[in-house]
Amino acid sequence: MTRTVLAVCSVAFRTAAIADAQLGRPEGLYYKSWAVIFGIDDYLLAPKLTTSVANGKVAAEAIRKLKFEEVIEVYDKKASSRGMQHILNNVLPRKVGRHDRVIIYFAGHAGVTQDRNGKDLGYLVPSDAHTNNVSKAVTMDDLKEFSRRVMAKHILFIIDAGVSGWEITAPQQLSLEGRAAPEEDTDKRAVEILTAANKGEASVQQDAQSLFTRTLADGLQGAADADKNGWLMASELGAYIKQQIEKATAGAQHPQVARIDGDGDMILIEGKKGTFRAGAEPTTEAERIVAAKDLYDKAFTILQQQRPPQEALNSLNKALEYNPTYGDAYILKSYLLLEYLFKPDEALEAAQQAVKYAPDKQDSHYTLGLILLKKQRYQEAEQALVRALALNPSNADVLLSLGDLYAEELKDQKKAVETYTKYLKTGGAEARAKAYLEKAGAPAKP
């Protein structure tokens, strides 16, 4: 069986370019795009599954449509412990170049144990392993080590199973959807992970297919391009899947999205570059929308570069002249006025417009809630934060702000305990939440 696996891998990758041959920068965003699809139904020792191989084939087809040159499918017995480790530790590190992107997809059993320090350690179960035996598993540490050894600029792990247990980079307080010059993210390292559910949760199946993989395929077809700018980023895909599945399952399944390393973002679909010339006045509705998006991106860049915030505000105001219903621009404007220019009245007006034109975006309601807190309008702040939480019940930032409101301003101990407890379950670690629960006699650990 081992020689068969090695032969398959050899044939699959024999046409691959050698990583060392990638000298200079690619003409496009990447030299080459790789994907490895693992799907396991026929387990030797673990309970057999029925849809993992089919889900893998759906994922493979969706990824091929993104013009990935190498999409390798490894199913059932070929996805043994040795077979998976061989691909991750030998084949890909030798073949993938520094300007490539890689997607690793897995559908099958997964689990979570604890390391010697008591921290969660997630793992994937190969076809010849037990579900409760980590010795032959592919752990999150193995995947992280793979990401260190392979030369790819961008790596995305997609796991159709309930698993957690990895170290991540610190998230931003607000997502502030959209970004400037997405193609520039190819210059930044990124290792990202997207899982179907949290540990202990089942991946919902509908019509003999995983809801997660079906949503993934839809997202890769463009449905996840929230700002409709033609660019699809891995972070955008993750946010889309998380929102869609939590809504479809009424909060019973919580996909996990994290950046394990780096500060870039994999580009899945490349949009147009330079669609609006600086200084040119748009004449059509389509041109005005494009111009507004470019000005929004400019404002975002100004803030990232720590240039005068008034410049960013001027850019956003011009964007809203071109597109008065541009919800993302109102979100960023309200945040800028609150946190950079300290104008709560103007921030409130912008946040109300954000809620009007982007009611399905959590940041609209979250920023409104933060502004209302500053203005000491606590009952209204609670309503805004609760609406934000309804769009994503596991957002740690919103839970912490809401818990603080209950604890410090509304003096509602019952709601404070409930909210802080949920906050800690999401992985939040602020000491004040733990201290409050301990003082209230509630367990500080999830």
C-alpha positions in Angstrom: 0.0 0.0 0.0 2.8 2.4 0.8 4.5 2.0 -2.5 1.1 2.7 -4.2 0.7 5.9 -2.3 4.3 7.0 -3.2 3.7 6.2 -6.9 0.5 8.2 -7.0 2.2 11.1 -5.5 5.1 10.8 -7.9 2.9 10.8 -10.9 0.7 13.6 -9.7 3.6 16.0 -9.2 6.0 14.9 -11.9 5.2 17.9 -14.1 5.6 20.4 -11.3 8.2 23.2 -11.5 11.1 23.0 -9.1 10.9 25.7 -6.4 14.5 26.8 -6.8 13.8 27.7 -10.5 11.5 30.5 -9.5 13.8 33.5 -9.9 12.5 37.0 -9.9 8.8 38.0 -9.6 5.9 36.4 -11.5 4.2 38.4 -14.2 0.8 37.6 -12.5 0.0 37.3 -8.8 1.5 33.8 -8.5 3.8 31.6 -10.4 1.7 28.5 -9.7 -1.3 27.5 -7.7 -1.5 24.2 -5.9 -4.3 22.3 -4.1 -4.3 18.9 -2.3 -7.7 17.4 -1.5 -7.9 14.8 1.2 -11.3 13.0 1.5 -11.9 9.9 3.6 -15.0 7.7 3.9 -13.4 4.2 4.1 -11.6 4.3 7.5 -9.8 1.2 8.5 -10.1 1.6 12.3 -12.4 4.7 12.8 -16.1 4.8 12.0 -16.8 5.0 8.3 -18.2 8.1 6.7 -20.4 8.5 3.6 -19.9 12.0 2.2 -16.3 13.0 2.6 -15.1 11.8 -0.8 -18.0 13.4 -2.5 -17.3 16.7 -0.7 -13.7 16.5 -1.6 -14.6 16.2 -5.3 -16.9 19.2 -5.0 -14.1 21.2 -3.5 -11.7 20.1 -6.1 -14.0 21.1 -8.9 -14.6 24.6 -7.3 -10.8 25.1 -6.9 -10.1 24.1 -10.5 -12.5 26.8 -11.7 -10.1 29.3 -10.0 -7.5 28.1 -12.6 -5.3 26.2 -10.1 -2.8 24.3 -12.2 -2.2 21.5 -9.8 -5.2 20.0 -8.0 -4.3 16.6 -6.5 -7.1 14.4 -5.1 -6.2 11.8 -2.5 -9.0 9.7 -1.2 -9.7 6.9 1.3 -6.8 4.4 1.7 -4.4 6.7 -0.2 -4.9 9.3 2.5 -3.1 7.2 5.1 -1.0 8.6 7.9 2.2 8.0 5.9 0.6 9.1 2.6 -0.5 12.4 4.1 2.7 13.1 5.9 4.7 12.3 2.7 2.8 14.9 0.7 3.0 17.5 3.4 6.6 16.9 4.5 8.3 15.8 1.2 6.4 16.4 -2.0 5.1 19.9 -1.5 8.2 21.4 0.2 10.3 20.2 -2.7 8.0 21.4 -5.5 6.3 24.5 -4.3 8.0 27.8 -5.0 8.3 31.1 -3.1 5.7 32.9 -5.3 3.1 30.1 -5.2 -0.1 29.6 -3.3 -1.3 26.4 -1.8 -4.7 25.1 -0.6 -4.9 22.0 1.6 -8.5 20.7 1.9 -9.5 17.9 4.3 -12.8 16.1 4.8 -13.0 13.3 7.4 -12.7 12.7 11.1 -11.0 15.3 13.3 -10.5 15.7 17.0 -9.0 17.8 19.8 -6.7 16.7 22.6 -4.6 18.7 25.0 -0.8 19.2 25.0 1.3 18.9 28.1 0.5 22.5 29.0 -3.2 21.9 28.9 -3.8 23.8 25.6 -6.1 22.4 22.9 -4.3 20.6 20.1 -6.5 19.8 17.1 -5.7 17.0 14.7 -6.9 15.3 11.5 -7.5 11.6 11.4 -5.9 9.7 8.4 -7.6 6.6 6.9 -5.5 4.1 9.0 -5.8 5.9 12.4 -8.2 5.8 15.4 -10.2 8.9 16.1 -8.8 9.0 19.7 -5.1 8.1 18.9 -3.0 11.2 18.1 0.2 9.1 17.4 -0.8 8.6 13.7 -2.8 11.8 13.3 -1.9 15.0 11.5 -1.9 17.7 14.2 -2.3 21.4 13.9 1.3 21.6 14.9 2.2 19.4 11.9 0.3 21.8 9.7 2.1 24.7 11.2 5.4 23.0 10.7 4.4 22.3 7.1 3.7 26.0 6.6 7.2 26.8 7.9 8.9 24.4 5.6 7.0 25.0 2.4 8.1 28.1 0.4 4.7 29.3 -0.7 3.8 32.9 -0.2 0.2 32.0 0.8 -1.2 28.9 2.3 -4.9 28.2 3.1 -6.1 25.1 5.1 -9.7 24.3 4.6 -11.0 21.6 7.0 -14.5 20.2 6.7 -14.7 19.0 10.3 -15.1 20.4 13.8 -11.6 21.2 15.1 -9.7 23.9 16.9 -6.4 24.3 18.7 -3.8 26.5 17.0 -1.9 29.7 17.7 -3.1 32.7 15.8 -2.0 36.2 15.1 -3.9 38.9 17.0 -7.1 40.1 15.2 -8.0 43.7 14.6 -10.6 45.2 16.8 -12.8 45.9 13.8 -12.8 44.0 10.5 -13.4 47.2 8.5 -14.2 45.2 5.4 -12.4 46.1 2.3 -8.8 46.9 1.8 -6.5 48.9 -0.6 -4.7 47.4 -3.5 -5.4 43.7 -2.8 -2.7 42.6 -5.2 -0.2 44.0 -2.8 -1.1 41.2 -0.4 1.0 38.8 -2.5 4.0 40.6 -1.1 3.0 39.6 2.5 3.2 36.1 4.0 -0.1 34.5 4.9 -1.0 31.2 6.5 -4.8 31.0 7.1 -7.2 28.3 8.3 -10.9 27.8 7.8 -12.8 25.0 9.6 -16.4 23.9 9.2 -17.1 24.0 12.9 -15.7 24.4 16.4 -14.5 21.5 18.4 -17.2 19.0 19.3 -19.6 20.4 16.7 -20.8 18.3 13.8 -20.5 19.5 10.2 -24.2 19.6 9.1 -25.0 17.5 6.1 -27.8 18.4 3.7 -28.9 16.2 0.8 -25.9 13.9 1.2 -23.5 16.9 1.0 -21.7 19.0 3.6 -23.3 22.4 4.1 -19.8 23.8 4.7 -18.4 22.5 1.4 -21.5 23.6 -0.6 -21.2 27.1 0.9 -17.5 27.0 0.2 -18.1 26.2 -3.5 -20.7 29.0 -3.8 -18.3 31.4 -2.2 -15.5 30.5 -4.6 -17.9 31.2 -7.5 -18.0 34.8 -6.3 -20.8 34.9 -3.8 -18.2 35.7 -1.0 -17.1 38.9 -2.8 -19.0 41.0 -0.3 -17.9 44.4 -1.6 -18.4 43.3 -5.3 -15.0 44.8 -6.3 -14.1 41.7 -8.3 -11.4 40.5 -5.8 -12.0 37.5 -3.6 -9.7 37.2 -0.6 -9.4 34.2 1.7 -10.5 36.3 4.6 -13.6 37.4 2.7 -14.4 33.8 1.9 -14.0 32.9 5.6 -16.3 35.7 6.8 -18.9 34.7 4.2 -18.9 31.0 5.2 -19.1 31.8 8.9 -22.0 34.1 8.4 -23.9 31.8 6.0 -23.5 28.7 8.1 -24.2 30.2 11.5 -27.4 31.7 10.0 -28.4 28.4 8.3 -27.9 26.4 11.4 -29.4 28.9 13.8 -26.0 29.1 15.6 -25.6 25.4 16.1 -22.4 25.3 13.9 -19.6 27.8 14.2 -17.0 27.8 11.4 -13.6 29.0 12.7 -11.5 31.5 10.7 -8.0 32.4 11.7 -4.7 33.7 10.5 -1.9 31.4 11.8 1.0 33.4 10.5 1.8 36.5 8.5 -0.2 39.6 7.8 -1.1 39.1 4.1 -4.2 37.4 2.6 -4.5 34.8 -0.2 -6.1 36.1 -3.3 -8.6 33.6 -4.7 -10.0 35.6 -7.6 -8.1 38.5 -9.1 -10.1 41.6 -9.9 -9.3 44.5 -12.2 -6.4 46.8 -11.4 -6.4 50.6 -11.9 -10.0 50.8 -13.0 -10.3 54.5 -12.3 -7.7 57.1 -13.1 -6.8 59.5 -10.4 -8.2 63.0 -11.2 -10.6 61.7 -13.8 -14.2 62.7 -13.1 -16.6 59.7 -13.5 -19.5 60.3 -15.9 -21.6 57.2 -15.5 -23.2 55.4 -12.6 -20.8 52.5 -13.0 -17.8 54.8 -13.1 -19.0 56.6 -9.9 -19.3 53.3 -8.0 -15.8 52.3 -9.1 -14.4 55.8 -8.2 -16.1 55.6 -4.8 -14.4 52.2 -4.2 -11.0 53.5 -5.1 -11.4 56.5 -2.8 -12.5 54.2 0.0 -9.4 52.1 -0.6 -7.3 55.3 -0.5 -8.8 56.2 2.9 -8.1 52.8 4.2 -4.4 53.1 3.1 -4.1 56.5 4.7 -5.1 55.1 8.0 -2.8 52.0 7.7 0.1 54.3 6.9 -0.7 56.6 9.9 -1.1 59.7 7.8 -3.3 62.6 8.9 -6.8 61.2 9.4 -8.4 64.3 7.9 -7.0 63.1 4.6 -8.8 59.8 5.0 -12.0 61.7 5.9 -11.7 63.9 2.8 -11.4 60.8 0.7 -14.4 59.1 2.3 -16.5 62.2 1.9 -15.7 62.3 -1.8 -16.5 58.6 -2.1 -19.9 59.2 -0.6 -20.5 62.1 -3.0 -20.1 59.6 -5.8 -22.0 56.8 -4.1 -24.3 58.1 -1.3 -25.5 54.5 -0.4 -22.0 53.1 0.1 -22.4 51.3 3.4 -18.7 50.3 3.9 -17.7 53.9 3.5 -20.1 55.0 6.2 -18.7 52.3 8.5 -15.1 53.4 8.1 -16.1 57.1 8.3 -18.0 56.5 11.6 -15.0 54.6 13.0 -12.6 57.3 11.9 -14.6 60.1 13.4 -14.9 58.2 16.7 -11.4 56.9 17.2 -9.2 59.3 15.2 -10.9 62.7 15.1 -13.0 62.4 18.4 -16.2 63.8 16.9 -18.9 61.6 18.4 -21.8 63.6 17.1 -20.6 63.3 13.5 -19.6 59.7 14.1 -23.1 59.0 15.2 -24.6 60.4 12.1 -22.3 58.4 9.9 -23.0 55.2 11.9 -26.7 55.7 11.5 -26.2 55.9 7.7 -24.0 52.7 7.9 -26.8 50.8 9.6 -29.3 52.1 7.0 -27.2 51.1 4.0 -25.3 48.1 5.4 -27.7 46.5 7.8 -26.3 43.0 7.3 -22.8 44.0 8.3 -21.8 43.5 11.9 -19.5 46.5 11.9 -22.4 48.8 11.2 -24.1 47.9 14.5 -20.9 47.4 16.5 -19.5 50.9 15.6 -22.9 52.4 16.4 -22.9 50.7 19.7 -19.4 52.0 20.5 -20.4 55.5 19.7 -23.6 55.3 21.8 -21.4 54.1 24.7 -19.2 57.2 24.3 -22.3 59.3 24.4 -23.6 57.5 27.5 -26.8 56.4 25.8 -26.6 53.0 27.3 -30.0 51.4 26.5 -29.5 52.3 22.8 -25.9 51.0 22.9 -27.2 47.7 24.2 -29.7 47.4 21.4 -27.0 48.1 18.8 -24.5 45.6 20.3 -27.2 42.9 20.6 -28.0 43.4 16.9 -24.3 43.2 16.0 -24.1 40.0 18.1 -27.0 38.5 16.2 -25.0 38.7 13.0 -22.1 36.8 14.5 -22.8 35.3 18.0 -19.1 34.4 18.6 -17.4 37.7 17.9 -15.2 38.2 21.0 -14.9 42.0 20.6 -18.7 42.5 20.6 -19.2 40.1 23.5 -16.5 42.0 25.6 -18.1 45.4 24.9 -21.5 44.1 25.7 -20.3 42.4 28.9 -18.6 45.6 30.0 -21.8 47.5 29.4 -23.8 45.1 31.6 -21.2 45.0 34.3 -20.2 48.7 34.5 -23.0 50.8 33.3 -26.3 48.9 33.4 -25.3 46.9 36.6 -27.1 43.8 35.3 -25.1 41.0 36.9 -27.1 38.2 35.3 -26.5 39.4 31.8 -22.9 40.4 32.5 -22.1 36.9 33.7 -23.8 35.3 30.8 -22.1 37.6 28.2 -18.6 37.4 29.8 -19.0 33.6 29.9 -19.7 33.5 26.2 -16.8 35.8 25.7 -14.3 33.5 27.4 -15.7 30.5 25.4 -14.7 32.3 22.2 -11.1 32.4 23.4 -11.2 35.9 24.9 -8.7 36.4 27.7 -9.3 39.9 29.1 -8.6 39.7 32.9 -11.5 41.9 33.8 -14.0 39.4 32.4 -12.4 36.6 34.5 -12.2 38.8 37.6 -15.9 39.8 37.3 -17.0 36.1 37.0 -14.9 35.1 40.0 -16.3 38.0 42.1 -19.8 37.0 41.0 -19.2 33.4 42.0 -19.4 32.1 38.5 -16.8 29.8 36.9 -14.2 31.8 35.0 -13.3 28.9 32.7 -15.6 27.8 29.8 
